[in-house]
Amino acid sequence: MNKVFLFLLFASLLVCRVVPLSAFDLHPFRHSEIADKNSIFFDVGPAPFMFSKFEFNALPLEIRAEYLPPLPLPVSFGAFFKTPNPNLRSFGTRLAYHFDLNDPFTDIYFVHSFDCGFIRNPVLEKYHDTPAEIHLYDFRAGIRRFFGQWFGLTVESGFKFESIIFLLSVKLY
């Protein structure tokens, strides 16, 4: 319960600080202005802050790229990986659904991350390394807030609220 409370408190403080209350007009089938069709996002952030251990590590970095294709629904396709520490332990694909809050600089999304561990683990075993855990069903929720047209901050957590991750976001197109 503490995890849920901490996440909701932080998310509400972030959203209420940067978004006026009159902006909460949710449009689930429309692209937001910042996450419009043909948008490309690049996110970089440190390892997630773990609620169970209250630890924060700077490494490994999590790097993501997302593309919103010119489709009628606000969906994006992307890829992610964590920098080697010392080996590549996590990489995969992401499929996200974005919501428009009627604020031109805010993007709320729900994402399914698919870990490609079935490719990674045989390579690790071949070189006598310990296989990493595979997360096939990693559902996450996040909010991306831009401060201008190109630079922003992303806050994301899983539905179990075990961790929270802060990422710097750049809109490339």
N, C-alpha and C positions, 0 to 999 in steps of 0.2 A: 504494500500500500504506500510505503514511503517513496518508492520509485515513481509511481504514478503521480503522486502529489508533487514531487520535485520537478518532473517533466512538465506537468501542466502549469505549475507556477512559473517556470522559466519561459515556456512558450507564450503564456499569456502576458508576461511582462514584456517580452520582445515584441509581440504583435501589438499590444496596446500602446507601446511606446512609439511605434513607427506608423501605425495605421489608425486613422480616426475611426471611432465606433460606427459612424454612419457608413463606412465602407464595407461592412459585413453583409454584402448582398451576394450570396453564393450563386454562381452560374455553373452547373456541373457539365454542360455540353458546349462550353465556349472557351476558346483560348484566351488567356490573360494577355495583356499588352506586352509584357516582358517575355512571356513564354509563348510567343506567337508561332505560326507555321514557319518552318525552315530555320528555327532558332538552334544554335549550337552553344552548349554550355560546357565549361571546363571547371571542375572543382578539385581543390587540393586541401587536405586537412590532416592533422595528426591522428594518432590512434584514438579510439573512442574513450571517453571517460566512463569507467565502469562503476556502477552504483554499488555492486556487492562488495568491492574491495576499496572503494573510494580512492582509486589510483588514476593517475593521468600520465601517460607516456607520450613523448614527442615522436617516437618512432614505433612502428613503421608508418610512413605517410600513406594515406589513402588517396588515390588519384582516380578521377572519373571523367568521362566524357558522355554527353547526352545530345541527342538530335531529335527535334520534333519535326517529323515529315509533314508534307502538305496533305494531311488527311482531314476529314470533317470532324473527327473527335480529337481532343487534346491529349494524345498519347505521345510518349517519347521512347526511344530505343537507345541503349547506351552500353558502355563497358566500364569495368572497374578493375583495379588491381591495387594491392598493397606493396609498397617497395620492399625489396628483399631485406631480410633481417635474420639470418644471412641468406636464406633462400626465398624464392617466390612462394609464399604460403597461401595466397588467396587471389584469385582472379575469376572473372565471369562476366555475365551479361545482366542488364537491367531493363525492365519494362515498367514504365510509370504512367499514371493517369493524373493529369493536372486539373486544378479547379481555379476558376476565375473568381476573385473576391471583389471585383469592380475597383481595384486599386492597380494603377499601371505598373507599380514596382514590386508587387508581392505575388508569389507563386506558391500555392499549397499543392502537394502531390502525395500520392500513395504509390509505392513501388514494390515490385517483386524482384529480388536479386537472386540470380541463379549462379551458384558457385560451380565452376568447371573443375571440380576436384577429381572427376573420373579421368581427366587428362593429366593433371598434375601429379596425383599420387603414384601411378605406375612409374613415372620418371624419378620421383623421390626414392621409391623402393629400389629402382635399378641402381642408383648411386648410393645405396645403403644409408638412406636418410629416413627419418621418421615421417610417415604420412600425416598430413594435416586433416583435421576434421572437415567433412563436407557438409555444407548448408544448402540443401536443395530448396527448402521452403523458408526463405528469409523475407518476410514482409515487413516493410518499413514505411514510416510517415515522416514527412519533412516540410519545412517552410523555407523558402528562398526569398530573401529581401534584398533588393538592389538599391544602391545609393547613387543614382545616376543610371546611364544607359549601359555601362560596361562592367561595373564592379559591385559585388554584393557579398552577403553572408548567408550561409545555409546552416540550418540546425536540423538534425535528423535523428530519429530513434526507431528502434524496432517495436513491434506491438507488445513484446514482453516487458518493455521498459528496463532492460538490463543495462543499457548503456545509452549515452548520448554523444553525438559527434558534431563538432563545429568545423565547417569548411569555408574556405574563401572561394567565391564563385566569380567567374569571368564569363561574360557573354561574348562569344567570338563573332556571332553573326545574328 
